[in-house]
């Protein structure tokens, strides 16, 4: 018997979004994100730090997201929670039994 998430622990609605490219009137590529799935999840903050990019301080927070298994979900997606965006670092199929996925993410605060 593998790891199973209790329904009561899935208390956050999240959107799993995929990237596509469209083109504007001038023919320039425009990055667009569309929601493929809206699911219930358990979201926990793990750590926070301030990173230095191009001589600017940018806060980063890592999160662990648990969801029920989705066969079409991959590293090409991102997670959206309200206005917050989480970039996917790793996806684990817990116990390799196609029931629960652990998604480790990085939220960059702009």
Phi, psi and omega in degrees: 000125183271183178289127180235135177276132174284139183304325180294339179277346179270077190254010181231129176274128180233157175250133174258115189246147176243155185266142173217163179244127173244176181233138180279184183298336180270001180085010180276139179291141179232124179285132179226147177243135177233149182277120177270322182220146167238119187225165173271143184213164169253123183240124179234133173283138181253308183207165180216146177203168174251124180254153180251117179233125177050048177063022177234146179271131179226118181288143178230142177228134176261148183226153171244124182244129175249129178223165172289153185301135174230121185291332182269000183276133183211183179293349179280353178267170168225166180248134178241127176237101186063238178267355183275142179241130177245123175272137186279129176261318183206146175234125179241132172272099186302129180059011180050036182246012177055042176242317187226139176241135173255125182241116176266132190227162175236123175257121177257120180273125182262000000 
